[in-house]
Amino acid sequence: MTRKPFLLCAAFLAALPFASCKKSEDVGKPSVGFLLKSKGNQYFVACEAGAQNAAQDLDIDLRVDGPISADPAKQNEIVENWITDGLDVIVAACENKDSLSTALRKAREAGIKVVTYDADAQPDARSFFANQATAQGIGEKLIDTTAELTGGEGKFAIITGTLTSANLNEWIAAIKERVAEKYPNMQLVDIRPCDDNKDKAQQEATNLLSAHPDLTAIVAVCSPGVPGAAEAVKQAGKTGAVKVVGLGLPSENRAYIKDGVTQAIILWSPEDLGYLAVQAGVALAKGDLTAGSEKFTAGKLGELKVEGDSIILGKPMAFTEENIDEYDF
């Protein structure tokens, strides 16, 4: 089957130069800092690819940086450096919502436009949030898919990134609410952090399987957690008996899905999210995106809905054995 890119639209937004800009490696070009949660996470590698595509479309100076692994202090350091450099725009995914918000507020005070993506800051620390999907939509899609696989019964556990990650905690809260409302025979028995590391996710999943021999499913809310949990289930000889569902990339989970170890991954296009975030940051700096905007044209993604201070990319979808070969990110 021929693979196709995710969520491609025909519209294209040509970029006009700013009336003025601060320091930039390319004189006359707007400078944008794109902050990753972690460089080692393939999800953010895909986000970066989308950001680079937007940079080409808009002809801007894009600087990409982030800690090697989840590290709020390092994120703060990077933002402080960008403030010193006098960038025009900072686009950030926040590992720690409260911690990074302080640095982002400082950036705004210095006249830098701030947009967040994937994981939000405090509302007063940025102008807009490029939102992949609502927290409720993500949480419900994860647990509804899991319930379909388990018959809405049994014990399940969650593998998360870090216990302080605000967006992951919002998704977990949505999962808990959905279970309480709709699945009385499902029980969440444990939540384990993997620090966005596949090997640690595998170890935590192995520990969960040992501590709960009657576990029916593992739900991973971070992308390294899915292949980590799948490998643990496979090595424990519990393929099919313990369902694996989570947020992940088709490229990282294709083999596990083909082998029946992982039943489904849930995601949007991280490339499109990175693309959207950079488009939004530049539009904000140009004055094309302002408070009260109801719609926003994001280059090749076309027209997207703005809800308050959030720009919604779309709804999450499930990737299974039936459709995973159609996607190559």
BELZIHU-V970338 format. One record per backbone hydrogen bond with DSSP energy under -1.0 kcal/mol. CO is the residue of the C=O (numbers start at 1). NH is the residue of the N-H. E is the energy in kcal/mol with one decimal. If there is no record, write none. Layout:
[[CO & NH & E] [CO & NH & E]]
This chain:
[[26 & 29 & -2.3] [30 & 61 & -2.7] [31 & 88 & -1.3] [31 & 89 & -2.0] [32 & 63 & -3.0] [33 & 91 & -3.4] [34 & 65 & -2.0] [35 & 93 & -1.2] [41 & 45 & -1.4] [42 & 46 & -1.9] [43 & 47 & -1.8] [44 & 48 & -2.4] [45 & 49 & -1.7] [46 & 50 & -1.8] [47 & 51 & -2.2] [48 & 52 & -2.6] [49 & 53 & -1.8] [50 & 54 & -2.1] [51 & 55 & -2.3] [52 & 56 & -1.9] [53 & 57 & -2.1] [54 & 58 & -2.5] [55 & 59 & -1.4] [55 & 60 & -1.5] [61 & 32 & -2.9] [63 & 34 & -3.5] [65 & 36 & -2.7] [67 & 39 & -2.9] [68 & 40 & -1.5] [71 & 75 & -1.8] [72 & 76 & -2.2] [73 & 77 & -2.0] [74 & 78 & -2.2] [75 & 79 & -2.2] [76 & 80 & -2.5] [77 & 81 & -2.0] [78 & 82 & -2.1] [79 & 83 & -2.2] [80 & 84 & -2.1] [81 & 85 & -2.2] [82 & 87 & -1.7] [88 & 113 & -2.4] [89 & 33 & -2.8] [90 & 115 & -2.3] [91 & 35 & -3.3] [92 & 117 & -2.1] [96 & 100 & -2.4] [97 & 101 & -1.2] [98 & 102 & -1.0] [100 & 104 & -2.5] [101 & 105 & -2.5] [102 & 106 & -1.6] [103 & 107 & -1.8] [104 & 108 & -2.2] [105 & 109 & -2.4] [106 & 110 & -1.3] [107 & 112 & -2.4] [108 & 111 & -1.8] [113 & 90 & -2.8] [114 & 127 & -2.8] [115 & 92 & -2.2] [116 & 130 & -3.5] [117 & 119 & -3.4] [119 & 94 & -2.4] [122 & 125 & -2.6] [128 & 116 & -2.3] [129 & 131 & -1.1] [129 & 311 & -2.6] [130 & 118 & -1.3] [131 & 313 & -3.0] [134 & 138 & -2.3] [135 & 139 & -2.6] [136 & 140 & -2.6] [137 & 141 & -1.9] [138 & 142 & -2.2] [139 & 143 & -2.3] [140 & 144 & -2.7] [141 & 145 & -1.9] [142 & 146 & -1.9] [143 & 147 & -2.7] [144 & 148 & -2.0] [145 & 149 & -1.3] [146 & 150 & -1.8] [147 & 151 & -1.2] [147 & 152 & -1.6] [154 & 187 & -2.2] [155 & 216 & -3.1] [155 & 217 & -1.1] [156 & 189 & -2.5] [157 & 219 & -2.9] [158 & 192 & -2.8] [159 & 221 & -2.6] [160 & 194 & -2.0] [161 & 195 & -3.2] [162 & 165 & -1.1] [165 & 169 & -2.3] [166 & 170 & -1.9] [167 & 171 & -1.9] [168 & 172 & -2.3] [169 & 173 & -2.3] [170 & 174 & -1.9] [171 & 175 & -2.0] [172 & 176 & -2.5] [173 & 177 & -2.3] [174 & 178 & -2.1] [175 & 179 & -2.4] [176 & 180 & -2.4] [177 & 181 & -1.9] [178 & 182 & -2.8] [179 & 183 & -1.7] [183 & 186 & -1.7] [185 & 154 & -1.8] [187 & 156 & -2.7] [190 & 158 & -2.4] [192 & 160 & -2.7] [194 & 197 & -1.1] [197 & 201 & -2.3] [198 & 202 & -2.4] [199 & 203 & -2.0] [200 & 204 & -2.8] [201 & 205 & -2.5] [202 & 206 & -2.3] [203 & 207 & -2.3] [204 & 208 & -2.2] [205 & 209 & -2.4] [206 & 210 & -1.7] [207 & 211 & -2.6] [208 & 212 & -2.3] [212 & 215 & -2.0] [216 & 243 & -2.8] [217 & 157 & -1.8] [218 & 245 & -2.3] [219 & 159 & -2.3] [220 & 247 & -2.2] [224 & 228 & -1.4] [225 & 229 & -2.4] [226 & 230 & -2.5] [227 & 231 & -2.3] [228 & 232 & -1.7] [229 & 233 & -2.4] [230 & 234 & -2.6] [231 & 235 & -2.5] [232 & 236 & -1.7] [233 & 238 & -2.4] [234 & 237 & -1.4] [238 & 242 & -2.3] [243 & 218 & -2.7] [244 & 263 & -1.9] [244 & 264 & -1.3] [245 & 220 & -2.4] [246 & 266 & -2.8] [249 & 253 & -1.1] [250 & 254 & -1.5] [253 & 257 & -2.3] [254 & 258 & -2.7] [255 & 259 & -1.9] [256 & 261 & -2.1] [256 & 262 & -1.3] [257 & 260 & -1.1] [264 & 246 & -1.1] [265 & 319 & -3.3] [267 & 317 & -2.3] [269 & 273 & -1.8] [270 & 274 & -2.4] [271 & 275 & -2.2] [272 & 276 & -2.9] [273 & 277 & -2.5] [274 & 278 & -1.8] [275 & 279 & -2.3] [276 & 280 & -2.7] [277 & 281 & -2.2] [278 & 282 & -2.3] [279 & 283 & -2.3] [280 & 284 & -2.4] [281 & 285 & -1.9] [282 & 286 & -1.9] [283 & 288 & -2.1] [283 & 289 & -1.3] [290 & 293 & -2.3] [294 & 306 & -2.5] [296 & 304 & -3.1] [298 & 301 & -2.2] [299 & 302 & -1.7] [302 & 298 & -2.9] [304 & 296 & -2.0] [305 & 312 & -2.0] [307 & 310 & -1.6] [309 & 129 & -2.4] [310 & 307 & -3.1] [311 & 131 & -2.3] [317 & 267 & -2.2] [319 & 265 & -2.0] [320 & 324 & -2.2] [323 & 326 & -1.9] [324 & 327 & -1.5] [326 & 4 & -3.8]]
